């Protein structure tokens, strides 16, 4: 059997008659035999989303070698973000070496 795929533009529209037929189905008439049985999930601890950590940005003025700036800019827009990520990686690696933990 061939697999059929749709996009939002090509998906067939559902007629009013089809919706009425779906709404008329009773819960007890639905065949759940191919669906795994639901287990007791009450013992699971709900995941509490943590607050997003967004460091405060500080403007700095520093002199960098021209080839370093050229290399950063060669990656396109966002070179300052890349520089920040590189420095953060170095900072975390150095901190982990001091404390003996792996960088987060």
PyMOL commands that set and color helices and strands:
alter all, ss='L'
color gray80, all
select helices_A, chain A and resi 16-24+27-29+66-74+79-99
alter helices_A, ss='H'
color red, helices_A
deselect
rebuild
show_as cartoon
